[in-house]
Each structure stands twice: as C-alpha cells, then as structure tokens.
C-alpha cells in the first residue's frame, strides 16, 4: 500500500541519463511499480467506497429505524397520556356517580329513619293511650268487683230453722 513516504519517494525519483535521455528500462520498471501501486490504491479506494456505501446504507437504515422508534415512542407517549386522561375522567365520573348514589342511599335511609321514628312515636302514643285506657278500665273493673264483693258479702242467706230431728238439709224441700 502506498504511504506518504512512498509518494515522496516517487516524486523525487531520478533516472540515469544516457546519451539520448533516460534509461528506458528504469523508466519502464518505475512506471510498472507506479502502475501496480496505483492499481492497489484504486482497488483499496473502491473497497473503501463499497464499505462506505454499506456503512452509509446501514446508517440510513439505522436512522430510519431510529426515526420510526422515535415516532413510535412519541405516539406511545401521546396514547399513554390520552389513556391516562380518559381513565382519570372515567374515574372522576365513577366517583361522581358513586357520590350521587351514596347521597341518594343516605337520603333514602334518612327518610326511612324519619318514617320509622314517626311510626314508633305514633305507635308508642297509641300504646300509651291504650295502656292508660286499660288501666282506667281495670281500676273501674276492680272497683266494680270490690263493690260486687261488698254487696255479696252483705248478702246473707236466711238461716233455716233448726230441725228437731237433726236433719242436716239446709235447703227447703220441694213438692
């Protein structure tokens, strides 16, 4: 392969002089060497060009993939953000619905409690009224029973005359 030293050497080549110019064989040999080195350089250059083309092609593919990946990531991020926002809205709606349902349930429960208290209060009042009436009636009945008992006790059966024969039949005999 040609390096800077060899290029400098070619630049400073000196040919032997002969009667009619340079030595043709030396010139030919030098030209052959230069031609071979130039061929090597050209082949190396072409190989480098092909390698560069492959690298540039690969780089282009990588850049396309990178762009696609970047676009996909941006789309995924946007989709994730919209999904999160939609989920947040749905969660807010669920919470709002649950809150409304809870308020309705509490309102219904409060109404039932109020009606139960009213029923209990009215029922208790009715029972207390009935109890008072029953007590009053019971007191009146007890008084009536006491009066009847006193009247009963005040009643006496006439005592039959004493039977001389010693009969123990207190009841009069019927016909």
C-alpha positions as CSV (number, residue, x, y, z in Angstrom):
1,X,0.0,0.0,0.0
2,X,1.2,3.5,-0.7
3,X,2.0,5.7,2.3
4,X,3.3,9.3,2.4
5,X,6.9,8.2,2.4
6,X,6.5,6.2,-0.8
7,X,4.7,9.0,-2.5
8,X,7.5,11.4,-1.6
9,X,10.0,8.8,-3.0
10,X,8.1,8.6,-6.3
11,X,8.2,12.4,-6.5
12,X,11.9,12.6,-6.1
13,X,12.9,9.7,-8.4
14,X,15.9,10.4,-10.5
15,X,16.7,8.5,-13.6
16,X,20.2,7.9,-15.0
17,X,20.9,9.9,-18.0
18,X,22.1,8.3,-21.2
19,X,23.1,9.7,-24.4
20,X,19.5,10.2,-25.6
21,X,17.6,10.7,-22.4
22,X,16.5,8.4,-19.5
23,X,17.3,4.7,-19.3
24,X,14.1,3.2,-20.8
25,X,14.3,0.1,-18.7
26,X,14.4,2.1,-15.4
27,X,11.6,4.2,-16.6
28,X,9.5,1.2,-17.5
29,X,10.2,-0.5,-14.2
30,X,9.3,2.6,-12.3
31,X,6.2,3.0,-14.3
32,X,5.2,-0.6,-13.7
33,X,5.7,-0.1,-9.9
34,X,3.7,3.1,-10.0
35,X,1.0,1.4,-12.1
36,X,0.8,-1.6,-9.6
37,X,0.7,0.7,-6.6
38,X,-2.0,2.9,-8.3
39,X,-3.9,-0.3,-9.1
40,X,-3.7,-1.3,-5.4
41,X,-4.7,2.2,-4.4
42,X,-7.6,2.2,-6.8
43,X,-8.8,-1.3,-5.6
44,X,-8.4,-0.1,-2.0
45,X,-10.3,3.1,-2.9
46,X,-13.1,1.1,-4.5
47,X,-13.2,-1.3,-1.5
48,X,-13.4,1.7,0.8
49,X,-16.1,3.2,-1.4
50,X,-18.1,0.0,-1.2
51,X,-17.5,-0.2,2.6
52,X,-18.6,3.4,2.9
53,X,-21.7,2.8,0.8
54,X,-22.6,-0.2,3.0
55,X,-22.0,1.8,6.2
56,X,-24.0,4.7,4.8
57,X,-26.8,2.3,3.8
58,X,-26.7,0.8,7.3
59,X,-26.6,4.2,8.8
60,X,-29.6,5.2,6.7
61,X,-31.4,2.1,7.9
62,X,-30.5,2.8,11.5
63,X,-31.6,6.4,11.1
64,X,-34.9,5.3,9.6
65,X,-35.4,2.8,12.5
66,X,-34.4,5.5,15.0
67,X,-36.9,7.9,13.4
68,X,-39.6,5.1,13.4
69,X,-38.7,4.3,17.0
70,X,-38.8,7.9,18.0
71,X,-42.1,8.4,16.3
72,X,-43.5,5.3,17.9
73,X,-42.3,6.4,21.3
74,X,-44.0,9.8,20.8
75,X,-47.2,8.1,19.6
76,X,-47.0,5.7,22.6
77,X,-46.4,8.7,25.0
78,X,-49.4,10.6,23.5
79,X,-51.5,7.4,23.6
80,X,-50.5,6.8,27.2
81,X,-51.3,10.4,28.2
82,X,-54.7,10.2,26.5
83,X,-55.3,6.9,28.1
84,X,-54.4,8.2,31.5
85,X,-56.6,11.3,30.9
86,X,-59.5,9.1,29.8
87,X,-59.0,6.9,32.8
88,X,-58.9,9.9,35.0
89,X,-62.1,11.2,33.5
90,X,-63.8,7.8,33.8
91,X,-62.6,7.5,37.5
92,X,-63.9,11.0,38.2
93,X,-67.3,10.0,36.6
94,X,-67.3,6.8,38.7
95,X,-66.6,8.7,41.8
96,X,-69.2,11.3,41.0
97,X,-71.8,8.6,40.3
98,X,-70.8,6.8,43.5
99,X,-71.1,10.0,45.4
100,X,-74.6,10.6,44.0
101,X,-75.6,7.1,44.7
102,X,-74.2,7.4,48.3
103,X,-76.1,10.6,48.8
104,X,-79.3,9.0,47.5
105,X,-78.8,6.0,49.7
106,X,-78.2,8.3,52.7
107,X,-81.2,10.4,51.8
108,X,-83.4,7.2,51.5
109,X,-82.0,5.9,54.8
110,X,-82.7,9.2,56.5
111,X,-86.3,9.2,55.1
112,X,-86.8,5.6,56.3
113,X,-85.4,6.5,59.7
114,X,-87.7,9.6,59.9
115,X,-90.7,7.4,59.0
116,X,-89.7,4.7,61.5
117,X,-89.4,7.4,64.2
118,X,-92.8,8.7,63.3
119,X,-94.3,5.2,63.3
120,X,-92.6,4.4,66.6
121,X,-93.8,7.7,68.1
122,X,-97.4,7.3,66.9
123,X,-97.4,3.7,67.9
124,X,-95.9,4.4,71.3
125,X,-98.5,7.2,71.8
126,X,-101.3,4.8,70.8
127,X,-99.9,2.1,73.1
128,X,-99.6,4.6,75.9
129,X,-103.2,5.8,75.3
130,X,-104.4,2.2,75.2
131,X,-102.4,1.4,78.3
132,X,-103.9,4.4,80.1
133,X,-107.4,3.3,79.0
134,X,-106.8,-0.3,80.1
135,X,-105.6,1.0,83.5
136,X,-108.6,3.1,83.8
137,X,-110.9,0.3,82.8
138,X,-109.0,-2.1,85.1
139,X,-109.4,0.4,88.0
140,X,-113.1,0.7,87.2
141,X,-113.4,-3.1,87.0
142,X,-111.6,-3.6,90.2
143,X,-113.9,-1.0,91.9
144,X,-116.9,-2.8,90.4
145,X,-115.6,-6.1,91.6
146,X,-114.9,-4.7,95.0
147,X,-118.5,-3.3,95.0
148,X,-119.9,-6.6,93.9
149,X,-117.8,-8.4,96.6
150,X,-119.0,-6.0,99.2
151,X,-122.6,-6.5,98.0
152,X,-122.1,-10.2,98.0
153,X,-120.6,-10.2,101.4
154,X,-123.5,-8.0,102.6
155,X,-126.0,-10.6,101.4
156,X,-126.8,-13.4,103.8
157,X,-128.9,-16.5,103.4
158,X,-131.7,-16.9,105.7
159,X,-130.8,-19.5,108.2
160,X,-133.3,-22.4,108.2
161,X,-134.9,-23.1,111.4
162,X,-133.3,-25.7,113.4
163,X,-134.6,-29.2,112.6
164,X,-135.6,-31.1,115.7
165,X,-134.8,-34.3,114.1
166,X,-131.3,-33.2,113.4
167,X,-131.6,-33.2,109.7
168,X,-128.7,-31.5,108.1
169,X,-130.5,-30.5,104.9
170,X,-130.4,-26.7,104.8
171,X,-132.4,-26.5,101.7
172,X,-136.1,-26.5,101.7
173,X,-137.7,-29.4,100.2
174,X,-139.6,-29.1,97.0
175,X,-143.0,-30.6,96.2
